[in-house]
Amino acid sequence: MDKREFIKKIGLFGVTSMLPFSEGFANNLLKSSSCVLIPTETAGPFPLDLTENTTFLRQNIKENKTGVPLNVKLKIIGNANCLAMPNLRVNIWHCDKDGLYSGYSTSNNQGQAGLTYLRGYQFTDSNGEVEFQTIFPGWYTGRICHIHFQVYVSSNYAAVSQLSFDIATKNAIYSSNAGLYTKGVDPLSLSSDNIFSDGYQYQIASLTPNSTTGGYDAYLEVTIQGTGSSTVGNIEKENAKNFNLGQNFPNPFVDTTKIPYSIKYISDVKLTLYTLNADKVHEVILENQSIGEHVYEVDFDSIGIPNSNYLYQIEVKNKNGIYRDCKMMTKL
């Protein structure tokens, strides 16, 4: 399978994942132990289904945009037990330093149709975390500085929300970089913003100076509906009728790791490793696999690839068709 086909398959679900949820979801702030569900917010006015474009599986989403460097880390937690949720797709998108969004051309966002800057998606690692390299966003009339994000759990549920930052720290960034952020400080307060005015306690990301980049690191813990564990992933009903892909073990690992899977029909199985930018680094084809439990051991030393996070995909071909699933692993 080529890079484009891989990204299409792991993206998987199309525009239905961007549709708004019921009002009950939107106002849900149920407590469970020490974690509280992130409020659901609008995906508009400029959402895109990132999986429709093969450029979006990436950590660095800056492209040619200038601004103060910003590293964004989100940790996804399940509200049922307050534990991390690995193997979930997380999309982020935000405006540039001048308040413009890629992908649209409207009266207040002219000339941006067909562009792809400041958008991307990743899969949560074994700690439930994703990271992106971007720039500090600007602001535009009517909205305070913010970043959109979507946590895709399944074809039936995705959490869509937004984050913002401490007012004083954010405006200090604008003031100290007036040559870049020519619109000046953000005039809105969180309470006067039409999204955050009903509450923002769980949506304010921390901002820490980064001496290496000269910019900032942002961090936010995001609680969504679900149960955290080392095996959470997106397994659709049709997949489950034909196979199951488990979490590799150990994970994280140093030299070798094992990928468990089970199949319910005699099948040809293809296991493939990809970087987080969807470059293929290893593949094995196992023909005529018997029904039952299987384990494939990956020796990273023999493959000769560096320490990092990797996506591993299983493709199962049997009499019913072809089925795929994907998870994340971490080499230390």
Residue, then its C-alpha position, 0 to 999 in steps of 0.5 A: m500500500d502506498k503512502r496516500e492509500f495508508i493515510k486514507k485508510i487510517g483516516l478512515f471516516g470522512v466528514t461525518s466525524m466533523l458533524p456537531f453533536s447533540e446539545g446534551f453532549a455540548n453542555n456535558l461536564l460530568k465528573s468522574s473521579s478527578c477528571v472532567l469532560i472537556p466542553t464540546e465547542t463548535a468546529g467552525p467556522f473553518p473546519l476541514d476533514l483532515t483525512e481527505n488530504t494526505t499532507f495532514l498526517r504530520q507533527n510540524i504543521k507550520e509550512n511557510k507561516t512565520g510566528v513565535p514557535l509553539n509546541v503543542k502537547l495534548k494528553i487524552i484521558g478517559n473519564a471512566n477511570c481518568l487513565a490515558m487513552p492511546n491510539l486515538r486520532v487527534n486533529i488540530w487547526h488554528c489561524d495564522k498570526d494575522g487571523l487567517y485560516s487555510g482552506y477557505s476563501t470568504s469575505n473575511n478570509q480571502g485568498q486561502a482556498g486550497l492552502t493547508y497550513l496550520r492543520g494536522y493530525q497525529f495518533t496518541d502514544s502509549n501515554g495518551e499524548v500527541e505533539f505538534q510543532t506550530i506557531f503561536p496563533g493570532w486573533y481576529t475580530g470577534r474571537i479571542c486567540h484559540i486553537h481547535f482540536q478534535v479527538y476521534v474515538s470511533s465513527n459514533y463519537a468524537a470530542v470537538s473542542q477549543l483551547s486558549f491561553d492565560i491572558a497576560t502571558k498571551n498578550a505579552i507574546y504579542s507585545s514582545n513580537a510586535g513586528l510579527y503580530t502587527k494587529g497588537v494585543d488581543p482585545l477580548s477577555l475569555s468571559s467576553d468571547n462567544i465560545f468561552s464566555d460560558g466557562y473555560q476552566y478546563q480549556i486553558a493550556s499552560l504556556t512555558p518558555n522553550s529556550t531551545t526554540g525561542g518560543y513556548d510549549a503549550y500543554l493541556e489534559v483533555t478528558i473525553q468519554g471513554t475508558g483509558s487503558s493500554t489497549v484502547g483503539n479504534i476497532e470498528k464492528e466489521n473489523a471485529k467480526n474478522f480480526n483483532l489487533g492488540q497493543n504491542f508489548p512491551n510498550p514502550f520498548v528498547d530493542t524488540t517488541k511483539i504485536p499480538y493479533s487474532i483472526k477469525y478466518i484463514s487469512d493473508v496478513k500484512l503488517t506494516l510500520y510507518t513513521l508519524n509522517a506516513d513513510k513506510v519503514h518495514e513490512v511483512i506478509l504472512e500468508n495463509q494464517s490460521i484461525g486463532e491467536h498470533v504474535y509477530e516479533v519486531d526486531f528494531d535493531s535488525i531493521g535499523i530505524p531510530n528511537s521514535n513513535y511509530l504507527y503499525q497497521i495490520e491488513v487482513k485479507n480473507k474470504n469476506g474482504i480486506y480489513r485494516d486497523c492501526k495503533m501506535m508504538t514507542k521505541l526508546 
